[in-house]
Amino acid sequence: MVVVSKSEDAADRLLADLQRQLAYNELYIHDFGTQMKSGNWSEGEFLTTDDCYFVSLGRGQSPRGLKNNSHRPDYIVIDDIDDDAMCRNPQRVSEAAEWVLSALFGTMEAGRGRFIMVGNLISKTSVLASVMERPGVFHTQVNILDSDGLPTWKENYKLSEIREMRSMMGERNFEKEYMNNPLVEGAIFEQRD
């Protein structure tokens, strides 16, 4: 498994969450056994007792040659590869999207495996937007509010909290961060209740 984010540090943090679950989640250990393998359990990459290899990469780092023995990656997860600064530069976005679709996707054996990309659509000029447009790509969008204006994750968010947050952030920022609707500044009217 390869975990990718906008930087190596961000990818390491994501992988560390998974690593902690494999090492200390008692329910997982009960069902699947101890996964922590002595000597091969470090930050940024590790090998489990059942010989599964996990590695983290930052955007643009070379994935070429990644393998565990003769096995190439068969599960790649990209989480929050976009950032505001990059999205303001179409050339950087284009280069990052090209890296995702060539070097990163190409590290899987003939494209075999699962390739998942997660993130908010913070810009219409983003790596996520570029990949979503590709043929054969399935994508789903989950906003903080559903079409009736109610929280999509009602177990976690109260409508009153979302309204307060929306008021504090401003409509344009709220639409970008929580509704997957990046708006260009000055392109919307002020919201009225």
Secondary structure, 3 states (H helix, E strand, C coil): CEEEECCHHHHHHHHHHHHHHHHHCHHHHHHHCCCEEEEEEECCEEEECCCCEEEEEECCCCCCCCCECCECCCEEEEECCCCHHHHCCHHHHHHHHHHHHHHHHHHCHHHCCEEEEECCCCCCCCHHHHHHCCCCCCCCCCCCECCCCCECCCCCCCHHHHHHHHHHHCHHHHHHHHCCCCCCCCCCCCCCC
